[in-house]
Amino acid sequence: MHGEFLDADLVIVGHGSTLNAESAAPTLEHAETIRQRGLFAQVLEGFWKEHPTFAGAMRGAYAPRVFIVPLFISDGYFTEQVIPREMGFCENGQRDFPRIQVHNSQTFYYCDPVGTHPSMTGVILSRAAEVTHRFPGANGKPPSPEQTSLFIAGHGTGNNENSRKAIERQVELITALGRYHDVHPIFMEEEPRIADCYQMASSENVVVVPFFISDGLHSYEDIPMMLGETEPEIRARLASGQPTWVNPTHRNGRWVWYSSSIGREPLVADVILERVREIAERAVLT
C-alpha cells in the first residue's frame, strides 16, 4: 500500500460525545497510527458530536482523492443517512447514492463502516485473548478457548435490524473456526439479553467482548451492571479510577472475563485501511 495513496486524504469519522471524552479516543488513536505510517497526504478526523465536525473535516481535505471511512459498528442511520448527508454525498434522507463522486477536481470515496468488515473477527479474537492472558485465572493460567464460552455484546435496537446483524455475523464466523467451546450474541435492548449469558454458557469460563467502538457509558457502566455488578460498587471504582469490572469475577457458577471495547484494539487501524483498499479496487474495476 505504500505510495499508493500519497495523492489521497483519509478522513476517519466517528460519533464523538460532548459528555464523554473517551468517545473520540479510538478515532484519534487510529488516525495517528495511520498518520505515522505515511500512507496518505493527510489523515483527518471528523465527528458528529465534537469538533472538527464532518463538514469541517471535509473542508480540510485538499488532495485529488478523498477516502471517508466511518468508524461505526454497523450499517444504519448514521452511516446510511447522517454522514453521507453531512459530507455532501446525498440529500436529506436519501439512502441510495453513488459511493464514488467527483466534485470539481476531487474524487470522493465513501467506504463501508469498519464494524461490518470480516477482519473484525480477528479484532474480537484478539480482545478475548488479551483479557484472559492479562488476567489469568486462579491457577495462574488463562483458560483455553476450548473450555470457554465467548459472548459478543452489542446494543441492539428495534429501530434498526442492522444493529445486530454485524454481531450475529461475527458469531457465525467465530463459531465456524471451532476455537471456542460456544459463541453467542447478547444485547442490551434485544433478546438474548446481557444477563442471559450465565444460562446460555455451556462452560465454566465466560469471556464477554463488547462490540462497541468506544469505552463509554454502555461498556463502562451499563453492561457491568447487567452482568450483575452493583451500581454503588461501580460508582466507587469509577471514583477511584479503577476498572468497573474485576477480571475474572466468579458469579452464578461462572468465571467471567470482560474485555474493553473492540474500537480501541490496535488491529482496527488495519481494518480502516482494508476499507480504503476495497473501494479503491472497486473504482478501478468500474
FILUMMI-766767 format. One record per atom (N, C-alpha, C): x, y, z negated. Coordinates in steps of 0.2 Angstrom, whole numbers, plus 5000, padded with zeros to 4 digits. Atoms other than C-alpha are relative to their C-alpha. Layout:
BEGIN
XYZ
...
//
This chain:
BEGIN
500449945000
500050005000
500450065000
499649955000
501550114998
500150045006
499949964994
501550265010
499350005005
500650014996
499850205017
499550064999
500549955002
498850345008
500350064998
499749945002
500050485007
499750065003
500449954997
498950585018
499350014997
500750005003
497450555006
500050024993
500249995007
496750614990
499649954997
500450055004
496050494977
499650044995
500449965005
494550564967
499749944996
500350055004
494050444952
499550044996
500649975003
492350494945
499749964994
500350035006
491750454928
499450034997
500649965003
490250494917
500250054995
499849955005
491150584903
499450024995
500549995006
490250654887
500250064997
499949945004
490050814878
500149984992
500050025007
489950714862
500549954998
499550055002
491250584863
500650015005
499449994996
493050624868
500349945003
499750064998
493450444871
499649985007
500450024994
492150434886
500450015006
499649994994
493350514898
500749975000
499350025001
494950424892
500149955006
499850054995
494850274904
500150035007
499949964994
494650394919
500650035000
499449975000
496050494914
500649965000
499550055000
497150344910
500249975006
499950044994
496950254926
500250055005
499749954995
497150414936
500750024999
499249995001
498850444928
500449945002
499650064997
499350264931
500150005007
500050004993
498950284949
500450065003
499649944998
499750454950
500749994999
499350015001
501350394943
500349955006
499850044995
501450264957
500150035007
499849964994
501550404970
499749975007
500450034994
500250324982
499650055004
500449954997
499250474986
500350075000
499849935000
499450654990
499850034993
500249985007
498450694974
499549944997
500550045004
497450594961
499650054996
500449955004
496050694954
499449964996
500650035004
494650664941
499450055000
500649965000
492850724941
499549964995
500550035005
491450694928
499350035000
500749975000
489550714926
499950044994
500149975006
489650774908
500650044998
499449975002
491350854907
500350045006
499749964995
492450974917
500749965001
500349984994
493050954930
499449965002
500650044998
491350914937
500249975007
499950044993
491150804953
500150055005
499949954994
490950964964
500750034999
499449975001
492451044955
500649965002
499550044997
493550894959
500050005007
500050004993
493050894977
500350065003
499749944997
493551074979
500750004999
499350015000
495251024974
500349955004
499750054995
495450894987
500150035007
499849964994
496350965002
500349955006
499750054995
497050805011
499549985005
500450024994
496450745028
499549954998
500550055003
495650595019
499950004993
500249995007
494750595003
499649934998
500350065002
494350424994
499750024993
500349995006
493050434980
499849934997
500150065003
492950294968
499650014993
500449995007
491550284954
500349954995
499850055005
492250214938
499449994996
500650025003
490550144934
499949925000
500150085001
489949964929
499649975006
500550044995
488549934942
499850055005
500449964995
487650004957
499350024996
500649975004
486250114950
499950075002
500249934999
485550284948
500650055001
499549954999
487250374946
500449985006
499650014995
488250284959
499650005007
500450004994
486750274972
499750075001
500349934999
486050454969
500450064997
499749955003
486850564957
500750025003
499449994997
488650554963
500050025007
500049984993
488350554981
499650075002
500349935000
487150704979
500550054998
499649955003
488350804969
500750015004
499450004996
489850764981
499850015007
500249984993
488850804997
499949955005
500150064995
488550635004
499349995002
500750014998
486650645004
499650054997
500549965003
485150745000
499849974993
500350025007
484250734983
499649945001
500450065000
483650554980
500149955006
499950044994
484250484997
500549954998
499550055002
485050314994
500349975006
499750024994
485350265012
500450055004
499649954997
486850365018
500649975002
499450034997
488450345028
500550014994
499550005005
489850295016
500750045002
499449974997
491150375028
499750065004
500249944997
490850555033
500550055001
499549954998
491850695042
499650074999
500249935001
491650875036
500650045002
499549954998
492651005045
500649955002
499450044998
494450925046
500149954995
499950055005
494250805032
499549945001
500550065000
493550625031
500049974993
500150025007
492750575015
499749925000
500250075000
492550395010
499749984993
500350015006
491350344996
500049924998
499950075002
491850174988
499549984995
500450035004
490850054979
500350004992
499850005006
490850054960
500549954998
499550055002
492349974951
499749944996
500350055004
491249864940
499749945004
500250054996
490549764954
500549965004
499550034996
492149714961
500249934997
499850075003
492649524960
500650004996
499450005004
494349574952
499850014993
500249985007
493349624937
500049934995
499950075004
493449434932
500650004997
499450005003
495249454929
500150054994
500049955006
494949604918
499749974994
500450035006
493649514907
500549954997
499650055003
494849364905
500650034996
499549975003
496249474901
499850034993
500249985007
495249564887
499949954995
500250055004
494649404880
500649974997
499350035002
496449334879
500350044996
499649955004
497149494872
499850004993
500349995007
495949504857
500249944996
499850065004
496249324852
500749994998
499250015001
498149324854
500250064995
499849945004
498249494845
499849984993
500350025007
497149424830
499949935000
500150085000
497449234829
499649984994
500450025005
496349134818
500449984993
499750025007
496649064800
500649965000
499450045000
497948944806
500550035004
499549974997
498949074814
500149995008
500050014993
498549024832
499350025003
500649984997
497249094844
499649945002
500450064997
495848974849
500149995007
500050024993
495948884865
499450025004
500649984996
494748944879
499549945000
500450064999
494148764880
499549994994
500350015006
493548774862
499650074998
500349935001
492748954864
499450015004
500549974996
491149024869
500150075002
499949934998
491349184879
499350035002
500649964999
489949314879
500250075003
499949944997
489949464891
499450054998
500549965003
488949604883
499950065004
500249944996
488049744893
499450034997
500649965003
486749874890
499449975002
500750024998
485349814901
499550055000
500649955000
483849914906
499549975004
500650024996
482149884913
499950045006
500149954995
482350034924
500449985006
499650014994
483749964935
500349924999
499850075000
483949774938
500849995001
499350014998
485749804945
500450014994
499650005006
486249844927
500349944997
499850075002
486349664923
500349955005
499850044994
486749594940
500849995000
499350005000
488549634938
500349964995
499850055005
488749544922
499849935001
500250074999
487749394927
500449975006
499650024995
488849384942
500749984997
499350025004
490449384931
499949934996
500150075004
489649244920
500149945005
500050054995
489449144936
500749985002
499350004997
491249174942
500449964994
499650035005
492049134925
499849934998
500250075001
490948984922
500349955005
499750044994
491548914939
500749984999
499350025001
493348924933
500149954995
500050055005
492948804919
500550014995
499549995005
494148884907
499750004993
500349995006
492948924893
499549944999
500450055002
491848804884
499350015003
500749984997
490248904889
500150085001
500049924998
489949084896
499350025001
500749985000
488449184893
500050085001
500149935000
487749364897
499650024993
500449975005
487049464882
499950075001
500149934998
486249634882
499750034994
500349965005
485749774871
499250015000
500749984999
484049814878
499649945005
500350054996
483649654888
500149934996
499850075003
483549464884
500549975005
499950015007
484549374879
500450064996
499749945004
485049504865
500749984997
499350005003
486749534857
500049954995
500050045006
486249444841
499849935002
500250074998
485649284851
500749965001
499350034999
487549244853
500149944995
499950055005
487549144837
499649945002
500450064998
486149024843
500249975007
499950024993
486749024861
500749965000
499450035000
488548974857
500049934998
499950075001
489048794858
500749984998
499350025003
490748804850
500050054994
499949965006
491348874833
500350075001
499749934999
492349014841
499650045005
500349964995
491549154850
500450075001
499649934997
492349304860
499450045003
500449954997
491249454864
500450055003
499749954996
491849564878
499550055002
500549954998
490849724880
500250035007
499949984993
490649764899
499850075000
500149934999
490749954897
500650035002
499449974998
491950074904
500350034994
499749975006
492250174888
499849974994
500250025007
492350134870
499650064997
500449955003
490950244864
499549984995
500550025005
489350234853
499849935000
500350074999
488750074860
500549954998
499550065001
490349974859
500350014993
499749995006
491050054843
499549994994
500550015005
489350054833
499549955001
500650044999
487849984841
500149925000
499950074999
488549814846
500249974994
499850035006
489449784830
499449994995
500650015005
487849814820
499549945003
500450064998
486849694832
500349944999
499650065001
488249564829
499949994992
500150015007
487749584810
500450044995
499649965005
488949714803
499550064997
500549955003
488049844791
500250075002
499849934998
487950024795
500450044995
499549975005
488750084779
500749985001
499350024999
490249974782
500350035006
499749974994
490450034800
500150084999
499949935001
490250214794
500750014996
499450005004
491650184781
500649995004
499450014996
492850114793
500150055005
499949944995
492550254806
500350064996
499849955004
492850374792
500849994998
499350015001
494550294788
500449985006
499650024994
495050264806
500149935001
499950074999
494850084805
499549975006
500550024995
494049974819
499449984996
500650015003
492249944816
499849925000
500050075001
492449754818
500649974998
499450045003
493649644809
500149945004
499950064996
494449514821
500549954996
500750034999
494049374818
499650014994
500550005005
492449384807
499649935000
500450065000
491649224801
499250024998
500749985002
489749244802
499549955004
500550054997
488249124805
500449945002
499750074998
489448974806
500550015006
499549994994
490549054820
500650054998
499449955000
492249144821
499950045006
500249964994
491849294831
500650055001
499549954998
493149404840
499650055005
500449954996
492549564848
500650055003
499549964996
493649654861
499850075001
500249934998
493749834866
499750005007
500350004993
492849884882
500549995006
499650024994
493449824899
500350065003
499849944997
493650004905
500750024998
499449985002
495250034895
500649955002
499550054998
496049874902
500550035006
499549974995
497649924912
499949975008
500150034993
497149804927
499450045004
500649964996
495649924931
500350045005
499649964995
496950034940
500049965006
499950044994
497249894952
499349995004
500750004997
495349874955
499850065003
500249944997
495150054959
500450005007
499650004994
496550034972
499749955005
500350054996
495649874979
499450035003
500649974997
494049984982
500250055005
499849964994
495050104992
500249965006
499850044995
495849975002
499449975004
500650034997
494149895006
499750055005
500449964996
493350045013
500550035006
499549984995
494950095022
500049955006
500050064995
494949925031
499450005004
500650004996
493149945035
500050065005
500049944995
493450115043
500449985006
499650024995
494750035054
499649955005
500350054996
493649895060
499450035003
500649984997
492150005064
500250055005
//
